């Protein structure tokens, strides 16, 4: 079974919940489309009406995969909101996921200011494949310590963690001081947050959670490519080659994927499209059929270890 581990969905319940808000994160109508407003970022247009669940199911076949995993985009900052604000949005996300065709699974999202290990249990028992956390929440030793009980429960349950670009829930978003182009956050804040989370996990997270399987979005912002600099600076470079650390490929092509393979090996890469944010490359992708089968089929079976037999069927 070929899997896309990284998709999002602007479901009707989630959009309705976001549209009721009066401050970011929120969405509002802009003619036939919608505007997404995030703290400290320029508003951007999103195609909510094009995210019909049945249409998305049809796109799985077009993308050459059999199953897609939906996550709440941590870039929205919903996990960082006070509990009374986060819960209606998380309920909207959960309702949208529940209405999806059987070809889809999901990553759980948690209100991090109050999340407890029992919330991890509830999510996994409800069918989630694992938990998605914002990179900002894991980008420092203090953040890893705060999230430690959640990571311990994932480790105990043998379920993976998905690290997605998103803000630190314990730090207020800084207001944007200037008008930046829409692409700016994706090439600056998102990349640096993933790199920080990767380095924090290598240095502090792995010793504390030796058996946790972890998946970084966007090839961890290219963090593994700095392995030589990590070693030269006296960092724990010996921990970077880790069979339980996986990297998904969304937004990158042949050069970046090939460079990452040369550092961590093909076995650690899994396919993610980031639909509908990004239109993915056509199968078998930039590295050819053998790499495609590894990233979309064999490697996800190792990431989702408890269901490996089902995923390989």
C-alpha positions as CSV (number, residue, x, y, z in Angstrom):
1,X,0.0,0.0,0.0
2,X,1.4,3.4,-1.1
3,X,0.8,6.2,1.4
4,X,1.0,10.0,1.4
5,X,1.8,10.8,5.0
6,X,1.2,14.6,4.7
7,X,-2.1,16.1,3.5
8,X,-4.4,18.8,4.9
9,X,-8.1,19.4,4.4
10,X,-10.2,22.6,4.5
11,X,-13.3,20.7,5.7
12,X,-16.6,22.5,6.1
13,X,-16.6,22.1,10.0
14,X,-13.0,23.4,10.3
15,X,-13.7,26.4,7.9
16,X,-16.9,27.2,9.8
17,X,-15.1,27.2,13.1
18,X,-12.3,29.4,11.8
19,X,-14.7,31.8,10.1
20,X,-16.4,32.5,13.4
21,X,-13.3,33.9,14.9
22,X,-12.6,37.7,15.0
23,X,-8.8,37.4,15.2
24,X,-6.1,35.3,13.7
25,X,-6.0,32.4,13.1
26,X,-9.2,32.8,11.1
27,X,-10.6,32.7,7.6
28,X,-12.9,35.1,5.9
29,X,-14.6,35.4,2.5
30,X,-12.8,37.2,-0.3
31,X,-15.1,37.0,-3.4
32,X,-15.2,33.4,-4.5
33,X,-12.2,32.4,-2.4
34,X,-11.2,32.8,1.2
35,X,-8.5,34.7,3.0
36,X,-6.5,32.9,5.7
37,X,-5.1,35.2,8.4
38,X,-2.3,34.0,10.7
39,X,-0.6,36.0,13.4
40,X,2.4,38.0,12.1
41,X,1.9,36.9,8.5
42,X,0.3,38.5,5.4
43,X,-3.2,37.2,4.6
44,X,-3.2,34.5,1.8
45,X,-5.9,33.1,-0.4
46,X,-7.0,29.5,0.0
47,X,-9.3,27.4,-2.2
48,X,-11.7,26.0,0.4
49,X,-14.4,25.1,-2.1
50,X,-11.9,22.8,-4.0
51,X,-11.4,20.6,-1.0
52,X,-14.4,18.3,-1.4
53,X,-13.7,15.0,0.3
54,X,-14.7,12.9,-2.7
55,X,-12.6,15.0,-5.0
56,X,-9.6,14.6,-2.7
57,X,-10.2,10.8,-2.7
58,X,-10.0,10.9,-6.5
59,X,-6.7,12.8,-6.3
60,X,-5.1,9.9,-4.4
61,X,-5.3,7.7,-7.5
62,X,-3.9,10.6,-9.6
63,X,-1.0,11.0,-7.2
64,X,-0.3,7.2,-7.4
65,X,-1.1,6.5,-3.7
66,X,-3.7,4.3,-2.0
67,X,-4.0,6.1,1.3
68,X,-3.6,9.7,2.5
69,X,-3.0,10.9,6.1
70,X,-4.6,14.2,7.0
71,X,-3.1,16.5,9.6
72,X,-4.3,19.8,11.0
73,X,-1.7,22.3,9.7
74,X,0.3,23.3,12.8
75,X,1.2,26.5,10.9
76,X,-2.3,27.7,11.8
77,X,-1.2,27.9,15.5
78,X,-4.4,26.3,16.8
79,X,-2.5,24.0,19.2
80,X,-1.0,27.1,20.8
81,X,-4.3,28.8,21.5
82,X,-5.9,28.9,25.0
83,X,-8.0,25.8,25.6
84,X,-11.3,27.6,25.2
85,X,-10.3,28.9,21.8
86,X,-8.5,25.8,20.6
87,X,-11.3,23.2,21.4
88,X,-13.9,24.5,18.9
89,X,-11.3,24.4,16.1
90,X,-10.0,21.0,17.0
91,X,-13.5,19.7,17.1
92,X,-14.0,21.1,13.6
93,X,-10.9,19.4,12.4
94,X,-11.9,16.1,14.0
95,X,-15.4,16.3,12.5
96,X,-14.0,16.9,9.0
97,X,-11.6,13.9,9.4
98,X,-14.5,11.7,10.6
99,X,-16.4,12.4,7.4
100,X,-13.6,11.4,5.0
101,X,-13.8,8.3,2.8
102,X,-12.1,5.2,4.1
103,X,-8.9,5.9,2.0
104,X,-7.9,8.5,4.5
105,X,-6.4,8.3,8.0
106,X,-5.3,11.1,10.3
107,X,-2.8,12.6,12.7
108,X,-4.2,13.8,16.0
109,X,-3.9,17.4,17.0
110,X,-3.9,18.4,20.7
111,X,-4.4,21.7,22.7
112,X,-0.9,21.9,24.0
113,X,-1.5,24.3,26.9
114,X,-3.5,21.6,28.6
115,X,-2.7,18.3,26.8
116,X,-2.1,15.2,28.9
117,X,-1.0,11.7,28.1
118,X,-4.6,10.6,28.3
119,X,-5.3,12.8,25.3
120,X,-2.8,10.8,23.4
121,X,-4.5,7.6,24.4
122,X,-7.9,9.0,23.4
123,X,-6.6,10.0,20.0
124,X,-4.9,6.7,19.2
125,X,-7.9,4.7,20.5
126,X,-10.1,6.8,18.2
127,X,-8.1,5.7,15.2
128,X,-5.4,8.3,14.7
129,X,-2.1,7.0,13.3
130,X,0.0,9.2,15.6
131,X,0.2,12.8,16.9
132,X,1.2,15.9,15.0
133,X,3.0,18.6,17.0
134,X,4.3,22.1,15.9
135,X,8.0,22.3,15.4
136,X,8.1,25.4,17.7
137,X,6.9,23.4,20.6
138,X,9.9,21.0,20.3
139,X,12.6,23.5,19.3
140,X,14.3,23.9,22.7
141,X,15.2,21.7,25.6
142,X,12.4,23.4,27.6
143,X,9.9,22.7,24.9
144,X,10.9,19.0,24.7
145,X,10.6,18.8,28.5
146,X,7.1,20.3,28.4
147,X,6.0,17.9,25.8
148,X,7.8,15.0,27.4
149,X,4.8,13.3,28.9
150,X,3.1,13.3,25.5
151,X,6.2,11.8,23.8
152,X,6.5,9.2,26.5
153,X,3.0,8.1,25.9
154,X,3.6,7.9,22.1
155,X,6.7,5.9,22.8
156,X,4.8,3.5,25.1
157,X,2.0,3.1,22.6
158,X,4.6,2.6,19.8
159,X,2.9,5.3,17.7
160,X,4.9,8.0,15.7
161,X,5.2,11.7,16.2
162,X,4.8,14.0,13.2
163,X,6.7,17.3,13.5
164,X,5.1,20.0,11.3
165,X,6.0,23.7,10.9
166,X,4.2,25.7,13.6
167,X,4.7,28.2,16.4
168,X,5.8,27.6,20.0
169,X,2.6,27.5,22.0
170,X,4.4,29.1,25.0
171,X,5.7,32.2,23.1
172,X,3.5,35.0,21.9
173,X,3.6,35.6,18.1
174,X,5.6,38.7,17.2
175,X,3.6,41.2,15.1
176,X,4.9,41.6,11.5
177,X,6.9,44.8,11.3
178,X,6.8,45.0,7.5
179,X,4.8,43.8,4.6
180,X,6.4,40.5,3.5
181,X,5.7,38.5,0.4
182,X,3.4,35.5,0.9
183,X,6.2,33.0,0.3
184,X,8.5,34.5,3.0
185,X,7.3,32.5,6.1
186,X,7.7,29.2,4.2
187,X,11.3,29.9,3.4
188,X,12.3,31.4,6.8
189,X,10.3,30.7,9.9
190,X,9.1,27.2,8.8
191,X,12.6,26.1,7.8
192,X,14.3,27.4,10.9
193,X,11.7,26.0,13.3
194,X,12.1,22.5,11.8
195,X,15.9,22.7,11.9
196,X,15.7,23.8,15.5
197,X,13.3,21.0,16.4
198,X,15.6,18.5,14.7
199,X,18.7,19.6,16.5
200,X,16.9,19.7,19.8
201,X,15.6,16.2,19.3
202,X,19.1,14.9,18.3
203,X,20.7,16.5,21.4
204,X,18.0,16.1,24.0
205,X,15.0,14.2,22.7
206,X,16.6,11.0,21.6
207,X,18.4,10.3,24.9
208,X,15.1,10.9,26.7
209,X,13.0,8.9,24.2
210,X,15.2,6.1,22.8
211,X,12.4,4.2,21.1
212,X,10.2,7.1,19.7
213,X,9.7,7.0,16.0
214,X,9.6,10.6,14.7
215,X,8.7,12.1,11.3
216,X,9.9,15.5,10.3
217,X,8.0,17.4,7.6
218,X,9.9,19.1,4.7
219,X,13.1,17.0,5.2
220,X,13.4,18.7,8.6
221,X,14.1,22.0,6.7
222,X,17.4,20.5,5.4
223,X,18.8,20.0,8.9
224,X,20.6,16.7,8.1
225,X,22.6,18.5,5.3
226,X,24.4,20.4,8.1
227,X,25.8,17.2,9.7
228,X,29.4,18.1,9.0
229,X,29.0,21.5,10.6
230,X,27.3,19.8,13.5
231,X,30.3,17.6,14.0
232,X,32.8,20.4,13.5
233,X,30.9,22.4,16.2
234,X,31.1,19.6,18.7
235,X,27.5,18.6,18.5
236,X,26.1,15.1,18.8
237,X,26.5,14.2,15.1
238,X,26.7,10.5,15.9
239,X,23.0,10.5,16.8
240,X,21.9,12.0,13.4
241,X,22.0,8.7,11.6
242,X,19.0,7.1,13.3
243,X,16.7,4.4,11.9
244,X,13.8,5.8,13.9
245,X,14.0,9.3,12.5
246,X,12.1,9.8,9.2
247,X,11.8,12.7,6.7
248,X,8.9,13.5,4.4
249,X,9.6,15.1,1.1
250,X,6.9,17.7,0.6
251,X,7.9,20.9,-1.4
252,X,11.2,19.5,-2.5
253,X,12.5,18.0,-5.7
254,X,15.3,15.9,-7.1
255,X,18.3,17.9,-5.8
256,X,17.2,18.3,-2.2
257,X,15.8,14.8,-1.9
258,X,18.9,13.2,-3.4
259,X,21.2,15.3,-1.1
260,X,19.2,14.1,1.9
261,X,19.4,10.5,0.7
262,X,23.2,10.8,0.6
263,X,23.3,11.8,4.2
264,X,20.6,9.7,6.0
265,X,19.8,7.0,3.4
266,X,16.8,6.3,1.3
267,X,15.3,4.1,4.0
268,X,14.5,7.2,6.1
269,X,12.5,9.1,3.6
270,X,8.7,8.9,3.2
271,X,6.5,10.5,0.6
272,X,4.3,13.5,1.6
273,X,2.6,15.9,-0.8
274,X,1.3,18.7,1.5
275,X,-2.0,18.8,-0.5
276,X,-3.7,21.2,-1.1
277,X,-1.0,23.6,-0.2
278,X,1.3,22.2,-2.8
279,X,0.6,20.3,-6.0
280,X,2.9,17.2,-5.7
281,X,5.1,15.8,-8.4
282,X,3.7,13.0,-10.6
283,X,4.6,9.4,-9.6
284,X,7.1,7.9,-9.6
285,X,8.7,11.2,-8.6
286,X,12.1,12.7,-9.3
287,X,14.2,9.7,-8.2
288,X,12.5,7.0,-10.2
289,X,10.4,3.9,-9.5
290,X,12.6,2.1,-6.9
291,X,12.9,5.2,-4.7
292,X,9.1,5.8,-5.1
293,X,8.3,2.3,-3.9
294,X,10.6,2.8,-0.9
295,X,9.3,6.2,0.1
296,X,5.6,5.5,-0.5
297,X,5.4,1.9,0.6
298,X,8.3,0.2,2.4
299,X,9.4,3.1,4.6
300,X,6.0,4.0,5.8
301,X,5.5,0.4,6.9
302,X,8.5,0.9,9.2
303,X,7.2,4.3,10.4
304,X,3.8,2.9,11.4
305,X,5.3,-0.2,12.9
306,X,2.2,-1.6,14.7
307,X,0.3,-1.8,11.4
308,X,3.3,-2.8,9.2
309,X,1.6,-5.9,7.9
310,X,-1.5,-4.0,6.9
311,X,0.4,-1.3,5.2
312,X,2.5,-3.7,3.2
313,X,-0.6,-5.6,2.0
